[in-house]
Each structure stands twice: as C-alpha cells, then as structure tokens.
C-alpha cells in the first residue's frame, strides 16, 4: 500500500465531494481518526476493526448528522430509524452506512 497514493486519492475525493456528500465523509473520516488517535494514546497500533455495536441517537442528533431539519426528518421514512410507540430509535451505524451509499 502506497500511503502517498492513498492520501492523494483521499484529497481528490474530498475536493470532488458535493455538499450532500460532505456530512458522510466527515462521519467516515472522524471514525477513522478516532481509531488512529486511540492507538496513539494506548501506545499500540489501532485495531483493524472497532466493532463496538451500535449507538442509538436521539432524533435531533440523527437529523443533524444527515443534514436535514427536524420537521423534514419526521415527514420521511429512513432506513436507519424506526418508531417504537412514541419514541424514535435512530442508529448511528445505520446513518454512517446510509451516508456512504448516498450519491
């Protein structure tokens, strides 16, 4: 793996990202930076995967992460959210996957 080539490709992806793609890139890159930073603090290389399960978010945070208003969020169906009675369950992992796949 040529790190310079990978970083160059990453720079190209960032430069070409449209406004709708930027939130997904921020989430994906933040997760990778957190993994890298954890390895620095622990004094060991970061693990290959960090499967911590899934975090449930409130609707306000879910809407913020995908870049929509609360009223817009409530008016639409989302693959990463479901209602249980009057409560909404919003999956952080589901949002990350949704943003990666979104054009």
Secondary structure, 3 states (H helix, E strand, C coil): CCHHHHHHHHHHHHHHCCHHHHHHHHHHHHHHHHHHHHHHHHCCCCCCCCCCCCCEECHHHHHHHHCCCHHHHHHCCCCCEEEECCEEEEEHHHHHHHHHHCC
